Amino acid sequence: MNPRELLDEYGILPKKSLGQNFMHDPNTIEKIVATAQLMPDDTVIEVGPGTGQLTAELAKQARHVIAVEVDERMQPILEDRFADTKNVYFVYEDILKTDVLKLVGTDDFVVVANVPYYITTAIISHLLENYRRPKRIVITMQYEVAQRIISPVGDMSVLAVSVQFYGKPSIVSRLKPAVFWPRPNIDSAILAIDCYERPAVDVPSDKAFFKVVRAGFSQKRKQLRNSLSSGLGIKNKVGGTLLEHAEIDPSRRAETLTLQEWADLTQVAYDELGW
């Protein structure tokens, strides 16, 4: 039964307030499962199981599937559908309020998510900023946002730096609206993030790193001397000195810096500003 038929049977309508678009295309589901690269002993956190189309395929590949669903109206569908599936466990709460590491214990884990567009970046941040990250994240999201995440140096953003600091992102496939019901008005992407055991560059602290990055991007079209100084609340002369000590031209713009240059600048700021 496809999602529309299941929802009709249980008298449930998609909620616009939750941005619900249910995946129904078997080929897309197969591609997502293949992208997750699951092993028989893997634990999967599935975010947004909906009516369980993807859940059923994940359960065939993984040792455990822990599916986190915010819409409690899905509970009767999921509990009925998976009553005899012993390796699937459901948690009905907001993933952003969920202690993922408590759910998985000491197990390594993979995250697979098909969630509303408005919450995708928040979910990625929630997962990556934990002290222990998934081995891999596979998530469907707005295609244009996925493109921003994989941006190269020269076209970077806070979002791109934030993800690439913790893992290697790649767009696996572009999805047309027809693979979902109801159909969204835009194309989607399957984004995979292979998470590093430790961040891509060494920094005195993650907090300090992102403080500097956000300051640098606070006025994106301005030279780094100005945006960094404004974002950190310091004088332009001090901001320029920090950049020079990190061997970065103060006239450059934030989108042109490499991760290593952000790390070097963070170390200088950490040392010279007494953080």
Summary of the structure (lengths in Angstrom):
residues: 275
radius of gyration: 21.0
end to end distance: 57.3
largest distance: 67.1
contacts: 881
relative contact order: 0.11
helix: 46%
strand: 17%
